[in-house]
Amino acid sequence: MTSITILRINHRPFRDKRITTHVALTARAFGANEILVDNRDEDLEKTIETVSANFGGDFRIHTGINWKTHLKKFDGIKVHLTMYGIPVEECINEIRNEAEDKNLVIIVGASKVPPDAYADSSYNVSVTNQPISEVSALAIFLDRLLKGRELGLNFQGNMSIEPSRSGKTVRYVPSMEQCVKILKEQGADARIIEHSMQVFEIAAKIAKRSHANLSLVIAGALLHDIGRTTTNGIDHAVAGSAILDELRIDRRIVRIVERHTGAGITLEESVNLGLPEKDYTPVTLEEKIVAQADNLVSGNSVVPLAITVGRYREKGLEKQAERIEFLHKELSDICGVDISDL
């Protein structure tokens, strides 16, 4: 399917707000691209937009839509969910095949649906020929349509649920202001904060040029040295990741902090350095950006790549120096310009 639109008709803001909210949330979680609601409801829009902003994805909501006009002009497959329709198991394969390269609209009524919706639909489909919640019907239909693939969607938002057998764990991507607050609460001094701000400025420029996830890079850069509030040793990155893990910061940021030293620490090197046995080499673009931005800052001053590489070589760390040079070239190639010139 090119896109999946949910068309909610006969929504009554004074009565249906909660159930229509659930229809929209189900549509978003189960793979639809947008929901259109006939009656104007700004509170409903705000609720769904807030969910998308927090938990990610590009799901859209528009209210105040003339549903009859939209349906007549819609170029694609029109499915109306109704208890009076053809059982879903009898028609889902046909619908899936017909909609493979077309847009799909799914009509979900809030109250008694007018005859036009039945007549103008390509398919009238029932999840069961019994009275049923439209939320349940939509979820089951989308699950059959997408063959369960929607359950593996990765929305990549600022908040994420960490599956747990018991309890509730929500992780989040802190804003710039929240990062500074976290640093201060953990006892970071002016030296750490000034250094982190300088790394952030460089990392943000690289992130924008390379189209990386800017929110992750900002948080990772600002928090990369939070472990130095407890240790200034080679283990400060590990210590920092533990602090952020305890604070329930998004694990993508935890890994940025854990892997930011030099151009990473290999499994073999971690053993020799007395760190927990693990590969600390940056993998994602965001991890690489923060690591290299840190390599270009000494204290609160930007330094040439050659200075950083030279310091590693003076210590006999030739392989590590080569990895830093390679990482610099990799990011420069992605950006189309030497990142030192950004």
C-alpha positions in Angstrom: 0.0 0.0 0.0 1.2 3.5 -0.9 -0.6 4.9 2.2 -3.3 4.0 4.6 -5.8 6.7 5.7 -8.4 6.2 8.4 -11.6 8.2 7.8 -13.6 8.8 11.0 -17.1 9.9 10.3 -19.9 11.2 12.6 -17.4 12.1 15.4 -19.2 14.0 18.2 -16.5 15.9 20.2 -18.8 16.2 23.2 -19.4 12.4 23.3 -16.9 10.5 21.3 -13.6 12.2 22.2 -12.2 9.2 24.2 -13.2 6.5 21.7 -12.0 8.5 18.7 -8.7 9.1 20.5 -8.4 5.3 20.8 -9.3 4.9 17.1 -6.5 7.3 16.2 -4.0 5.7 18.6 -4.8 2.3 17.2 -4.4 3.6 13.6 -1.0 5.0 14.4 0.3 2.0 16.3 -1.0 -0.5 13.7 0.6 1.1 10.6 -1.8 3.7 9.2 -0.3 7.0 7.9 -3.0 9.4 9.0 -6.5 9.8 10.3 -9.1 12.3 9.0 -12.0 13.2 11.3 -15.1 14.9 10.0 -15.9 17.3 12.8 -13.4 19.9 14.0 -11.8 18.9 17.3 -8.6 20.8 18.2 -8.2 19.0 21.6 -8.2 15.7 19.7 -5.6 16.9 17.3 -3.4 18.2 20.1 -3.6 14.8 22.0 -2.5 12.8 18.9 0.1 15.2 17.9 1.6 15.1 21.4 1.7 11.3 21.3 3.5 11.4 17.9 5.9 14.0 19.2 6.8 12.0 22.3 6.8 8.5 20.8 7.9 9.2 17.3 6.7 8.5 13.8 5.1 10.8 11.2 1.4 9.9 11.8 -0.8 12.8 10.9 -4.3 13.9 12.1 -6.7 16.4 10.5 -10.1 17.3 11.8 -13.0 19.2 10.2 -12.9 17.2 7.0 -15.9 16.9 4.6 -15.9 13.2 4.5 -18.3 12.8 1.6 -16.2 15.0 -0.6 -13.0 13.3 0.4 -14.4 9.9 -0.2 -15.7 10.8 -3.7 -12.4 12.3 -4.7 -10.3 9.5 -3.1 -8.2 7.7 -5.7 -7.7 4.2 -4.3 -9.4 1.4 -2.4 -12.2 2.3 -0.1 -12.9 -0.1 2.8 -15.8 0.5 5.2 -15.7 -1.5 8.5 -19.2 -2.6 9.4 -20.8 -5.6 11.1 -23.0 -5.9 8.0 -20.1 -6.5 5.7 -18.3 -9.5 4.2 -16.3 -11.4 6.8 -12.7 -10.1 6.8 -11.2 -13.6 6.2 -13.2 -13.9 3.0 -11.9 -10.7 1.4 -8.6 -9.7 3.0 -6.4 -11.3 0.5 -8.3 -9.7 -2.4 -8.1 -6.3 -0.7 -4.4 -6.7 0.1 -3.6 -7.6 -3.5 -5.7 -4.9 -5.0 -4.3 -2.2 -2.7 -0.6 -3.3 -3.2 0.3 -0.3 -5.3 -2.7 2.0 -4.4 -3.8 4.2 -1.6 -6.2 2.7 0.9 -8.9 4.5 3.0 -10.6 2.7 5.9 -14.0 4.2 7.0 -14.7 3.9 10.7 -18.0 5.3 11.9 -18.7 6.8 15.3 -22.5 6.6 15.2 -25.0 5.4 12.7 -23.3 5.4 9.3 -25.3 7.0 6.4 -26.0 4.9 3.3 -23.5 6.9 1.2 -20.6 5.3 3.1 -21.9 1.8 2.1 -22.6 2.7 -1.5 -19.3 4.6 -2.1 -17.0 1.9 -0.6 -15.1 -0.6 -2.7 -15.6 -3.1 0.2 -17.9 -3.3 3.2 -16.0 -5.5 5.6 -17.0 -7.1 8.9 -14.5 -8.3 11.5 -17.4 -10.1 13.0 -21.1 -10.0 12.2 -21.8 -9.1 15.8 -21.8 -5.7 17.6 -18.1 -4.8 18.3 -16.0 -1.8 19.2 -14.7 0.1 16.2 -11.3 0.1 17.9 -11.1 -3.7 18.0 -12.4 -3.9 14.5 -9.8 -1.5 13.1 -6.9 -3.2 15.0 -7.9 -6.7 13.8 -8.4 -5.5 10.2 -5.0 -3.7 10.0 -3.3 -6.7 11.6 -4.8 -9.0 9.0 -4.0 -6.6 6.2 -0.4 -6.1 7.2 0.2 -9.7 8.3 1.5 -8.6 11.7 4.3 -6.6 10.3 3.0 -3.5 12.0 3.8 -5.0 15.4 7.5 -4.6 14.6 7.3 -0.9 13.7 10.1 1.3 15.2 8.8 4.8 15.8 12.1 6.3 17.2 10.6 9.0 19.3 11.8 11.0 22.3 10.1 8.5 24.6 10.1 4.7 24.4 8.7 1.9 26.4 11.2 -0.6 27.7 9.5 -4.0 27.8 9.4 -5.4 31.3 7.9 -8.5 32.8 6.9 -6.4 35.8 6.7 -2.7 36.5 6.8 0.2 34.0 9.9 1.6 32.4 9.8 4.6 30.1 13.1 5.9 28.7 13.4 9.4 27.1 15.6 11.6 25.0 16.3 14.7 27.2 16.2 18.2 25.7 19.2 20.5 25.7 17.9 22.2 28.9 17.3 18.8 30.6 20.8 17.7 29.7 22.4 20.7 31.3 20.1 20.2 34.4 21.2 16.5 34.6 24.9 17.5 34.4 24.5 20.0 37.3 22.5 17.6 39.4 25.2 15.0 39.0 27.8 17.5 40.1 29.5 18.4 36.8 31.8 21.4 37.3 32.2 24.4 34.9 35.1 22.6 33.2 33.0 19.6 32.2 30.0 21.7 31.2 32.1 24.1 29.0 33.9 21.2 27.3 30.5 19.4 26.7 29.0 22.6 25.2 31.9 22.9 22.8 31.6 19.2 21.7 27.9 19.8 21.3 28.4 22.7 18.9 30.7 20.7 16.7 28.6 17.6 16.8 25.4 19.5 16.0 27.0 20.9 12.8 28.1 17.5 11.7 24.7 16.0 12.5 22.9 18.6 10.4 25.2 18.2 7.5 25.0 14.4 7.6 21.2 14.2 8.3 21.8 12.3 11.6 19.2 12.2 14.4 19.9 15.7 15.9 18.1 15.0 19.2 20.3 12.0 19.9 23.5 13.8 18.9 22.6 16.9 21.0 21.9 14.8 24.1 24.8 12.4 23.5 27.3 15.3 23.1 26.1 17.2 26.1 26.2 14.1 28.3 29.2 12.3 26.9 31.5 13.2 29.8 29.0 12.9 32.7 31.0 10.0 34.0 33.8 12.4 34.8 31.7 13.5 37.8 32.8 10.2 39.4 36.1 9.3 37.6 38.5 10.9 35.2 40.0 7.5 34.2 39.6 5.6 31.0 36.5 4.1 32.6 34.6 7.5 32.6 32.6 6.5 29.5 31.4 3.3 31.2 30.6 5.2 34.4 28.7 7.8 32.4 26.6 5.2 30.6 25.7 3.6 34.0 24.6 7.0 35.3 22.4 7.6 32.3 21.0 4.0 32.4 20.0 4.6 36.0 18.3 7.9 35.0 16.4 5.9 32.3 17.8 7.9 29.4 17.2 6.5 26.0 19.5 3.5 25.4 20.7 5.0 22.1 22.2 7.9 24.1 23.6 5.5 26.7 25.5 3.8 23.9 26.7 7.1 22.5 28.2 7.9 25.9 29.6 4.4 26.4 31.3 4.4 23.0 32.7 7.9 22.7 36.3 7.4 23.8 38.7 8.1 20.9 37.3 6.3 17.9 36.1 3.5 20.2 37.7 0.8 22.3 37.8 -2.7 20.9 37.0 -5.9 22.8 40.6 -6.8 23.1 41.6 -3.3 24.3 38.8 -3.3 26.9 40.3 -6.4 28.5 43.8 -4.9 28.6 42.4 -1.6 30.1 40.5 -3.4 32.8 37.1 -2.3 31.6 34.1 -4.6 31.5 34.8 -7.0 28.7 32.9 -5.5 25.7 33.4 -3.9 22.3 33.0 -0.1 22.8 33.4 0.8 19.1 30.9 3.4 17.8 28.4 1.8 15.4 25.7 4.3 14.6 26.2 7.6 12.8 25.2 9.4 15.9 27.7 7.5 18.0 30.5 8.2 15.5 29.6 11.9 15.3 29.9 12.5 19.1 33.1 10.5 19.4 34.8 12.5 16.6 33.5 15.8 17.9 35.0 15.0 21.2 38.3 14.2 19.4 38.3 17.8 18.0 38.0 19.5 21.4 40.6 19.8 24.1 39.3 21.4 27.3 36.9 24.0 25.9 39.0 24.7 22.8 38.7 23.3 19.2 41.9 21.6 18.1 43.2 20.4 14.7 42.8 16.7 14.0 46.6 16.5 13.7 47.0 17.6 17.4 44.7 14.9 18.7 46.2 12.2 16.5 49.7 13.3 17.5 48.9 12.9 21.2 47.8 9.4 20.6 50.9 8.5 18.7 53.1 10.0 21.4 51.6 7.5 23.8 52.3 4.7 21.4 48.6 4.2 20.5 49.2 3.9 16.8 46.1 1.8 16.0 43.9 4.1 18.0 45.3 7.1 16.1 44.6 5.4 12.8 41.0 4.7 13.8 40.5 8.4 14.7 41.9 9.4 11.3 39.6 6.9 9.6 36.6 8.0 11.5 37.3 11.6 10.5 37.5 10.7 6.8 34.4 8.6 7.0 32.3 11.4 8.5 33.9 14.0 6.1 32.9 11.8 3.1 29.3 11.5 4.4 29.2 15.3 4.9 30.9 16.1 1.6 33.3 18.4 3.3 36.1 18.1 5.9 34.2 18.2 9.2 37.0 20.3 10.6 35.8 23.1 8.3 32.2 23.1 9.5 
